[in-house]
């Protein structure tokens, strides 16, 4: 009878150890998820702060792209430049 009780005790302790290992793994995964969540929150705050400290005019950002929009590769750029500059200056004013 003692051997049966000892075997049952060992079996119970093994199950307990496995359940503790599972609990440890689950808590580690939850901690990792929390760390990722905090990290994403910090990155979002940094992004918002950087965009708030550098004011960017929507018109200016759009106008800065105009030379790239009107560049035609098969036309020599030196002959096409005055048109871009005139159009660029008219939009800024």
N, C-alpha and C positions, 0 to 999 in steps of 0.2 A: 504494500500500500504506500509506503514511503517513496518508492521509485515512481509510482504513478503521480503522486503529489509533486514530486520534484520535476517530473516531465511537464506537468501542467503549469508549474511555476515558471519554468524555462520558456515554455510556449507563450505564456502570458507576457513575460518580460520582452520576448522577441517582438510580439505584436505591439507592445507599448513603445519599444524603441523605433519600430517602423512608423508608427503613428506620429511619434515625436519628430522623426525625420521628415515626414510629409508635412507636418505643421511648420517646421522650420523652412522647408522649401517654399511653401505657400506664403509665409510671412516675408521671406526674402523677395519673392516676386512682387508682392504688394508694395514693399519698400521701394523696389526698383521702379514700379509704376508711379509712385509718389514723387520720386526723384525726377523722373522724366517730366511729370506734370509741372513741378516747380521750375525745372529748367526751361520749359516752353513758356511759362509765365514770365520768367526773367527776360528771355529773348524777345518776347512780345513787348514788354515794357521798354527795353532798350531801343527797339525799332521805333516805337511811338515817340520816345524822347528824342531820338536823333532826327526824326522827321518834323518834330515840333520846333526844334532849335534852328533848323535850316529852312527858312521859308522859301518855297518854290512857287513862283507864279505859274498858273496853268497856261496862260498865254505865252509866257516866255519859254516854257518847256516845249510848247507846240511849235513856236517860231524857230527855236534852235534846231529843229529837225527839218526845216524847210530846205536848206541846201542839199541835204541827202535825198529828199523826196524828188527834187527837180533835177538831179544829176542824171544825165543820159550817157551811158558808157561810150556809144559810138560817135558822139559829138565831142569835139575838142573842148576841154573844160575852160581854156582861156577865152574862147569866143562866147561861151555860155555864161561866164561869171557876171558880167554887168546886169543881165536880166535877173539873176538871183539877188544881187545886191539891191537893185531898185525895188523889187518885190518885197524883199526883207525889210528895207527901210520903211516902206509904206505901211506894212502891217504893224511895225513897232510904234509908229506915230499914231 
